[in-house]
Amino acid sequence: MAFPAVPDAQYGFRRLLVQRQSELSLQLLVERIPTWEPASNLDRAHVAE
């Protein structure tokens, strides 16, 4: 009786994993983009000094 539930559980888990992965990569992208600007501004400030 436990066997039929295994593929469903695996599929659900895999879907959850893929969703989580895409969310994480999206979050990383969003977090990384704004850091470029301040970093370049900091570099410019150092060059100006």
N, C-alpha and C positions, 0 to 999 in steps of 0.2 A: 504493500500500500504506500510505502514511502517513496518508491521509485518514480511514480508519475510526477511527484511534486518536485523532484530534483531538477529536471530541465527547466521548469518554470522558475524555480528559485535562482538557478544559474543565469537564466535570461534576464530576470529582473535585476539581479545583482550586477550583471554586465552593463545593462542599460543605465543603472544608477552610477556605475563607475565611469562610463563614457560621459554621462551628463556632468558628473562632478569634475571630470578632467577638462571638459570644454569650459566649464564655469571657472575653473582654476586658471587655465591658460588665458581666458578673457580678462580675469582679474589681474594677472601678471602683466598683461599688455597694458591695461588701464593704469596700473601702478607705475609701469616703466616709462610711459610716454611723458608724463609731467616732469619726471626727474631730469629729462634731457635739458629742458630750458634752464632751470636753476643752476644746473651744473655748468652750462656754457656761460651763464651770467657770472658765476663764481670765477670761471677761468678768465673771463674778460676783466673782472675786478683785479685779479692777480696780475694780469698783464699790464693793466693801467698803473698799478703801483710800481 
